[in-house]
Amino acid sequence: MKRNLKYLAVLLFLAGAGIVACQKTDYGFGKIKTPTNLTITAVVQGVDATHPAGDGSGNVTISVTASDALTYKILFGTGDSVVTSSGAASYKYTTLDTNTYTISVNAIGTGGAITTATKQVRVLYTFQIPADVMAALTNGSSQTWVCASGMAGHFGVGPNTTFSADWYKAQPNEKPSCAYDDEITFTKTGANSISMTVDNKGESFLISAATAAYGVGGPDNCYAIATGGTKNLGFAGASTGSNSSNSTGIQFTVPGNGIVDFGTGANTYEILSLSGGVMTLRNIGADGNAWYQILKTK
């Protein structure tokens, strides 16, 4: 009798455990909070009583705040946009003369709840892309460039006080294949505007110091990152202290993650040379060093 009772107790325990194990677990996002008090501040560089649309640089600094917002998507009114958790962004408008743009912001809360607001800005842009730079980059309409992997120094690095790869120059084809299969296309989109697309075949080569800037981590290597589609480039005179002996004096800014060929954490590139279907670019990476890349037409 005692043995039967013992078996019965075991069976009841196992049955109870099975019921507990089969119970459905409920998951949720927690309380959904829609962002409130969304405000947008846009400061056009150089605005004063004499220059109400700015100093002609096209640079605008944007700051967004909201209660209960986890992140923000800022749309600049040109087709370009950025997602930021801090609510801070900067942008260069590059349509010639004075133009009015509508900045739109989606403040995103828990569960995907969204609040939207807009703000208009008037911006003056006066930089004119030199005709020879326009022609060399786009071939008059659209032109694709690739890494000049067969040239020594196609990747390089040096101090930010010089304009040559004094510390390291990559030897021909020494990097992984992902560093060499990217296709960068520059397209003339107007009399004074150029867009760029980067087809990285799913991966881009990144330096280790910059991996965090692209949301990954690790050594110099290939990483699966998105290049962000078509980017409207912002051109300006170079502000690096270069001269006609070592540079064209022209730089351009790439919205978003700034990738051209390989990633250094930078998004502004100075064109040191551009002729004969070969272009040398310089940028200041996330590590504070000057990085170089050489491209050639496909």
C-alpha positions in Angstrom: 0.0 0.0 0.0 2.8 2.4 0.9 4.6 1.6 -2.4 1.4 2.3 -4.4 1.0 5.7 -2.6 4.6 6.5 -3.4 4.1 5.8 -7.1 0.9 7.8 -7.1 2.7 10.8 -5.6 5.5 10.6 -8.2 2.9 10.5 -11.0 1.0 13.5 -9.6 4.3 15.4 -9.4 5.3 14.6 -13.0 1.8 15.6 -14.2 2.0 18.9 -12.4 5.5 19.6 -13.8 4.2 18.9 -17.3 1.3 21.3 -16.8 3.7 24.1 -15.7 6.1 23.3 -18.5 3.4 23.6 -21.1 2.0 26.9 -19.9 2.4 29.7 -22.4 4.9 32.4 -21.6 3.7 35.9 -22.4 6.1 38.5 -23.7 5.5 42.2 -24.3 7.2 45.4 -25.1 6.1 47.0 -21.8 4.1 50.1 -21.7 3.9 51.8 -25.2 4.9 55.5 -24.9 4.4 57.9 -27.7 7.0 60.7 -27.7 5.8 64.1 -26.7 7.2 67.7 -26.7 9.1 67.1 -29.9 11.2 70.2 -30.8 13.6 70.8 -33.7 16.4 73.4 -33.6 18.2 74.1 -36.9 21.2 76.5 -36.9 22.5 77.6 -40.3 26.2 78.4 -40.3 27.0 82.1 -40.5 23.5 83.5 -40.1 23.5 87.1 -39.0 21.6 90.3 -39.9 23.5 90.7 -43.2 23.4 87.0 -44.1 20.0 85.6 -43.1 20.5 82.4 -45.1 24.0 81.8 -43.8 27.6 82.2 -45.1 27.2 80.2 -48.3 28.7 77.0 -46.8 25.4 75.2 -46.8 26.2 73.8 -43.3 23.3 73.3 -40.9 23.5 71.9 -37.4 20.3 70.2 -36.2 19.3 69.3 -32.6 16.1 67.3 -31.8 14.6 66.6 -28.3 11.4 64.8 -27.2 10.1 63.2 -24.1 10.0 59.3 -24.1 11.9 59.1 -27.5 14.3 56.2 -28.0 15.7 57.4 -31.3 15.1 59.9 -34.1 15.0 59.7 -37.9 15.9 63.1 -39.4 15.0 63.7 -43.0 16.8 66.7 -44.5 14.3 67.5 -47.3 16.7 66.4 -50.1 16.1 62.6 -50.0 18.9 62.1 -47.5 18.2 61.0 -43.9 20.0 59.8 -40.8 18.9 57.8 -37.7 20.4 59.0 -34.4 19.7 58.2 -30.7 21.2 61.5 -29.6 19.0 63.8 -31.7 22.1 65.6 -33.0 23.0 65.8 -36.7 24.8 68.0 -39.2 24.2 68.4 -42.9 25.5 70.3 -45.9 23.0 71.5 -48.4 24.5 71.7 -51.9 21.9 73.2 -54.2 23.3 76.5 -55.6 21.9 79.8 -54.4 19.3 80.3 -51.5 16.7 77.6 -51.1 14.1 76.6 -48.5 14.2 73.0 -47.2 11.7 71.2 -44.9 13.4 69.1 -42.2 11.1 66.3 -41.0 11.7 64.3 -37.8 10.2 61.1 -36.6 10.6 60.6 -32.9 10.3 56.9 -32.1 9.2 55.6 -28.7 8.6 52.2 -27.3 6.7 49.7 -29.4 7.5 51.8 -32.5 5.2 54.7 -31.5 6.0 57.7 -33.7 5.6 61.5 -33.3 6.4 63.7 -36.3 7.3 67.4 -36.6 8.8 69.6 -39.4 10.8 72.8 -39.6 11.8 74.9 -42.6 15.2 76.4 -43.1 16.5 78.8 -45.7 20.1 78.0 -46.7 22.6 79.7 -49.0 25.1 77.6 -50.9 27.7 79.3 -53.1 30.4 76.8 -53.8 30.7 75.9 -57.5 32.2 72.5 -58.3 35.0 73.2 -60.9 34.1 72.0 -64.4 37.2 69.8 -64.6 36.3 68.0 -61.3 32.8 67.5 -62.5 33.9 66.1 -65.8 36.6 63.9 -64.3 34.4 62.4 -61.6 31.2 61.8 -63.7 32.5 61.7 -67.3 29.7 64.2 -68.0 27.0 62.0 -66.7 27.8 58.9 -64.6 31.1 57.0 -64.0 32.0 54.0 -61.9 35.3 53.8 -59.9 37.0 50.9 -58.2 40.0 50.5 -55.9 43.4 50.8 -57.7 44.4 47.5 -56.0 47.4 47.0 -58.4 49.1 50.2 -57.3 51.3 50.5 -54.2 49.7 52.8 -51.7 46.1 52.2 -52.8 45.5 52.1 -49.0 47.8 54.2 -46.8 48.1 56.1 -43.6 50.3 58.9 -42.2 50.2 61.7 -39.7 47.5 64.3 -40.1 50.1 67.0 -40.5 51.3 65.8 -43.9 49.7 64.9 -47.2 51.3 61.6 -48.0 51.1 58.0 -46.6 54.4 58.3 -44.6 53.7 55.4 -42.3 52.2 52.7 -44.4 51.4 52.0 -48.1 49.6 48.8 -49.0 51.3 46.7 -51.6 49.4 45.5 -54.6 46.5 43.2 -53.8 47.6 42.5 -50.2 44.2 43.1 -48.6 41.2 40.7 -48.5 39.1 40.5 -51.6 36.2 42.5 -50.0 38.5 45.5 -50.0 38.8 45.4 -53.8 35.3 44.5 -55.2 33.5 47.8 -54.3 32.1 49.9 -57.1 31.7 53.6 -56.5 29.6 55.5 -59.0 29.6 59.3 -59.2 26.6 60.8 -61.1 26.0 64.3 -62.3 22.6 65.3 -61.0 22.6 69.0 -61.8 24.8 71.8 -63.0 26.4 71.9 -59.6 25.5 68.7 -57.9 26.9 65.1 -57.8 25.5 62.0 -56.2 27.4 58.8 -55.2 26.3 55.2 -54.8 28.6 52.4 -53.4 28.0 48.8 -54.2 30.1 47.0 -51.6 28.8 43.5 -52.6 27.6 43.1 -49.0 30.9 43.8 -47.2 33.3 46.7 -46.6 36.8 46.7 -45.3 37.1 48.7 -42.1 40.1 49.7 -40.0 39.9 48.5 -36.4 39.8 52.0 -34.9 36.6 52.8 -36.8 34.6 49.6 -36.4 32.4 51.1 -33.6 31.4 53.9 -35.9 29.7 51.4 -38.2 28.1 49.4 -35.4 30.5 46.5 -35.3 33.8 45.6 -33.6 37.0 43.8 -34.2 40.3 44.1 -36.1 41.1 45.4 -39.6 38.8 43.2 -41.7 35.7 42.8 -43.9 32.4 43.5 -42.2 28.8 43.2 -43.5 27.5 46.8 -43.4 25.0 48.7 -45.5 26.3 51.6 -47.6 23.1 53.6 -47.5 22.0 54.0 -51.1 22.4 57.2 -53.2 24.1 60.0 -51.4 24.1 63.7 -52.5 27.6 64.9 -52.0 28.5 68.2 -50.4 31.5 69.9 -52.1 33.6 72.7 -50.7 37.0 74.2 -50.7 39.4 72.1 -48.6 39.9 73.2 -45.1 43.0 71.1 -44.2 45.8 73.6 -44.9 46.8 71.9 -48.2 48.1 73.9 -51.2 48.3 73.5 -54.9 51.4 71.4 -54.7 49.7 68.6 -52.8 46.0 68.9 -53.4 43.3 70.0 -55.8 41.9 72.1 -53.0 38.5 70.4 -53.2 36.8 68.3 -50.6 33.4 66.5 -50.5 31.3 65.2 -47.6 29.3 61.9 -47.8 26.1 61.9 -45.7 25.4 58.9 -43.5 28.2 56.5 -42.7 30.6 58.2 -45.1 31.9 55.1 -46.8 33.6 55.6 -50.2 35.9 52.6 -50.5 37.2 51.4 -47.1 35.9 52.7 -43.8 38.0 54.9 -41.5 35.1 56.5 -39.5 35.4 59.7 -41.6 32.9 61.2 -44.0 34.8 64.2 -45.5 37.3 63.4 -48.3 39.9 65.8 -49.8 40.7 65.1 -53.5 44.5 65.3 -53.6 44.8 64.4 -57.3 42.3 63.6 -60.1 43.6 63.0 -63.6 43.9 60.2 -66.2 41.2 58.1 -64.6 43.0 57.9 -61.2 42.0 59.7 -58.0 43.7 60.0 -54.6 41.6 60.8 -51.6 42.6 61.8 -48.1 40.5 61.8 -44.9 41.1 62.0 -41.2 40.0 58.8 -39.6 38.5 58.0 -36.2 42.0 57.4 -34.9 43.1 61.0 -35.8 45.4 59.8 -38.6 45.4 60.8 -42.3 44.1 57.9 -44.4 44.6 57.6 -48.2 42.8 55.6 -50.9 43.5 55.5 -54.6 40.7 54.8 -57.0 40.6 54.3 -60.7 37.8 54.3 -63.3 36.3 50.9 -64.0 
